[in-house]
């Protein structure tokens, strides 16, 4: 899986982009909790895998996630 070689920070930022594109409902969030109960690493991967299934690649590369600007990105550019 594409997430296997990603750092924790990459998983966090990609999942943040993905989450910002979806409607924040209990059912949407529950699908990830069900896959990764009390394991944040697996949770980030589940979110990213959902996004890839929906849009075909990482949120930073395609779909609505590509346009998401994170504060972390701005701090990294300085």
C-alpha positions, 0 to 999 in steps of 0.5 A: 500500500502507498501508505507503507513508506510514508512518515508519520508527518506525511500520514498526518498531513495527507489525512488532514487534507482528505478529512477536510474534503469530506462532510464531518458526520458521525458515520463518516468518522465512524468508518475510520474508527471501526478500522483502526480502534485506538490506533492513530497510525492505522486511522491515518492510513484508513483515511488516506486509503478511503481518499485514494479509493474515491479520487485515485491518488493522494490528497496532495496530488488529485481531487479536492484535497489538492487545493487544501492549504494547511498551516503546516505547509505555510510554516514549512515554506518559511 
